[in-house]
Amino acid sequence: MRKLILLCAFLLLCGNVSAASESSLIEIISLGKAIELSKKNNPTLLSAEQDIIIAKQRVKEARFMAFPQFSFAGTLTRLNLEYPMVLPQEFGGRYLDNSISENFYALRAYAFQPIYTGGRNKSTFRIAKTAHKEAKVKYETVKRDVVFDTKKAFYTLLFKKKIIEISDFWGKKAKDLSIKIKKDKWEAIEIKTFISALNSERDAYKKDFRLAKMTFQKTMGRQTIPQVDISGEFEIYSVKIDRNKSLITAMEMRSELKSEIYKAQIDEIAVNMAMIKRYPNIYLGASYDVVGYNTFTDNDVKSNNWIASLAIKLPIPWDTWTQVTQRRAQQRKGDLKRSDLRDEIRFEVINANENLDFWQKESQKRKDILLKIKKEYQNSIRKNNLPMSALRTLKEVYNFDKSYIESVYEQTMAKIKLEWAQGRDFIQ
């Protein structure tokens, strides 16, 4: 008998250790951690981050256009000529006379400085800087969308989890209550049908929970981790709603609008660049050459040459005004798009405010009613030999409990939608 007791204790201990090890494999994720993981793993956001790096390097390239350009070249040629020839361009393009015997070398140092380009280099630099700012703003836009999607997936999963808890709670209540009810055969069938419907509904909720978990893991980029759970509060979070303040905040914070403003600056620079296409270019260049032949002999011949040049290039284009007209039309298109975007943002903010205002009041109203109903229901089911109406009432209380949780979910979704619409979260 003692050995049997020890064996049972050992098996129970092994079972507890196994359960503990399985629970330790479950990764508990909060909203903050979920947002952090989404930012690290979202490919669109990572791509936008690379766009910032590319735009930054283009700014450096545009800045270098105004700097002097230097080059150094050297060639060493061994030859035996019957007729004069010219070296290929890759080797300096020099003329070689047939009087040169055996060896020829040339060294060249070259400097080139644009003095005046009609503002082309400066405009190119301005466009590059503006494009860099636009890339940063696009990154913020993508990041805001990633955070919004993560919040939606997180609270949807939390909502599905809460619905299962409510279904389990009232399902157990229904089973306990069915024992206390004084019932005939028809009512017994009704009770079985009701209990069976609750079980089927709970199975459907569990299926929805699994799908919501898959969506949540996909949003975070953690599809390969099967054991994931979340931690967080699912309750009414009331915020002070001010439509005018939200509109002002949106116009200041929405990154899409900032992006369009930078595009407007680029369009303006493009118009100016099309107009300065008629302006002249002025360049200053200098070159110093060292040329020698018959090398490695006693009668080496060397020559040193230098030049300094000032060049003026005056373009005479035919299509100046066609390009100016095109750029101005593009600029007008940008103005129309920005106007439409402002109206769209205004509509999103107003709509989100109205939605949040309704669900904030509705969820609080349902919460107050639910507390009263639960209290009255608990006071009514303490007796034995309850009528069948007690179970029917339980069904209505259960449905109203679900409707309250649904209203909390809608209020939460409306809140994060307004945060997204105005471009800034509410202060917790």
Residue pairs with C-beta under 8 A, 6 or more apart in sequence:
22 227
25 227
26 227
26 228
26 229
27 225
27 227
27 228
27 229
28 229
28 230
28 231
29 37
29 220
29 228
29 229
29 230
29 231
30 230
30 231
30 232
31 150
31 151
31 154
31 230
31 232
34 150
34 153
34 154
34 216
34 219
34 220
34 230
35 146
35 147
35 150
35 151
37 220
37 221
37 222
38 146
38 147
38 149
38 150
38 219
38 220
38 221
39 45
39 143
39 146
39 147
40 221
41 220
41 221
41 222
42 142
42 146
42 221
44 142
44 146
45 139
45 142
45 143
45 146
48 135
48 138
48 139
48 142
48 143
49 139
51 135
51 138
51 139
52 132
52 135
52 136
52 139
54 135
55 128
55 131
55 132
55 134
55 135
56 132
58 128
58 131
58 132
59 125
59 128
59 129
59 132
61 128
62 121
62 124
62 125
62 127
62 128
62 129
63 125
65 114
65 121
65 124
65 125
66 114
66 121
66 122
66 125
68 111
68 112
68 113
69 111
69 112
69 113
70 109
70 110
70 111
70 112
71 108
71 109
71 110
71 112
72 107
72 108
72 109
72 110
73 92
73 106
73 107
73 108
73 110
74 105
74 106
74 107
74 108
75 87
75 91
75 92
75 94
75 104
75 105
75 106
76 103
76 104
76 105
77 87
77 91
77 96
77 103
77 104
77 105
78 102
78 103
78 104
79 96
79 100
79 101
79 102
79 103
79 104
80 101
80 102
81 96
81 97
81 98
81 100
82 98
83 98
84 95
84 96
84 97
84 98
85 95
85 96
86 93
86 94
86 95
86 96
87 93
87 94
87 96
92 106
92 108
94 106
94 291
96 104
100 293
100 294
101 293
101 294
102 294
102 295
102 296
102 297
103 293
103 294
103 295
103 296
104 291
104 292
104 293
104 295
105 291
105 292
105 293
105 295
106 289
106 290
106 291
106 292
107 289
107 290
107 291
108 287
108 288
108 289
108 290
109 287
109 288
110 285
110 286
110 287
111 285
111 286
111 287
112 283
112 284
112 285
113 283
113 284
113 285
114 121
114 281
114 282
114 283
115 282
115 283
115 284
116 280
116 281
116 282
117 279
117 281
117 282
118 276
118 277
118 278
118 279
118 280
118 281
119 272
119 273
119 276
119 279
120 273
120 276
120 281
123 269
123 272
123 273
123 276
124 273
126 265
126 269
127 266
127 269
127 270
130 262
130 265
130 266
130 269
131 262
131 266
133 262
134 259
134 262
134 263
134 266
137 255
137 258
137 259
137 262
138 255
138 259
140 255
141 255
141 256
141 259
144 255
144 420
144 423
145 420
148 416
148 417
148 419
148 420
149 219
150 219
150 220
151 416
152 413
152 416
153 212
153 215
153 216
153 219
154 216
154 230
154 232
155 232
155 234
155 409
155 412
155 413
155 416
156 212
156 215
156 216
156 409
157 209
157 212
157 213
157 215
157 216
157 230
158 230
158 232
158 234
159 234
159 405
159 406
159 408
159 409
159 412
160 205
160 208
160 209
160 212
161 209
161 230
162 234
162 405
163 205
163 208
163 209
163 402
163 405
164 202
164 205
164 206
164 209
166 398
166 401
166 402
166 405
167 198
167 201
167 202
167 205
168 202
170 198
170 394
170 397
170 398
170 401
171 195
171 198
171 199
171 202
173 394
174 194
174 195
174 198
174 391
174 394
174 395
174 398
175 195
177 381
177 386
177 390
177 391
177 394
178 191
178 195
178 391
180 381
180 384
180 385
180 386
180 390
181 187
181 191
181 385
181 386
181 387
181 388
181 390
181 391
182 385
182 386
182 387
183 191
183 388
187 388
190 388
191 388
191 391
194 391
194 395
213 228
214 223
216 228
216 230
217 223
217 225
217 228
222 228
234 405
234 408
234 409
234 412
235 408
236 360
236 363
236 364
236 367
236 408
236 411
237 411
237 412
237 415
238 360
238 364
239 356
239 360
239 415
239 426
241 353
241 356
241 357
241 360
243 349
243 350
243 353
246 349
246 352
246 353
246 418
246 421
246 422
247 346
247 349
247 350
247 422
249 422
249 423
249 424
250 345
250 346
250 348
250 349
250 421
250 422
250 423
251 257
251 342
251 345
252 423
253 422
253 423
253 424
254 345
254 422
254 423
255 423
256 341
256 345
257 338
257 341
257 342
257 345
260 334
260 337
260 338
260 341
261 338
263 334
264 331
264 334
264 335
264 338
267 327
267 330
267 331
267 334
268 331
270 327
270 330
270 331
271 324
271 327
271 328
271 331
273 327
274 320
274 323
274 324
274 326
274 327
275 320
275 324
277 315
277 317
277 320
277 323
278 315
278 317
278 320
280 312
280 313
280 314
280 315
281 311
281 312
281 313
281 315
282 310
282 311
282 312
282 313
283 309
283 310
283 311
283 313
284 308
284 309
284 310
284 311
285 307
285 308
285 309
285 311
286 306
286 307
286 308
286 309
287 305
287 306
287 307
288 304
288 305
288 306
289 303
289 304
289 305
289 306
290 302
290 303
290 304
291 302
291 303
291 304
291 305
292 300
292 301
292 302
292 303
293 300
293 301
294 300
294 301
345 421
348 421
349 418
349 421
349 422
351 421
352 414
352 417
352 418
352 420
352 421
352 422
353 418
355 414
355 417
355 418
356 411
356 414
356 415
356 417
356 418
358 414
359 407
359 410
359 411
359 414
360 411
360 414
362 407
362 410
362 411
363 404
363 407
363 408
363 410
363 411
366 400
366 403
366 404
366 407
367 404
369 400
370 400
370 401
370 404
373 397
373 400
374 397
374 401
377 393
377 394
377 397
380 390
380 393
381 390
381 394
415 426
419 425
419 426
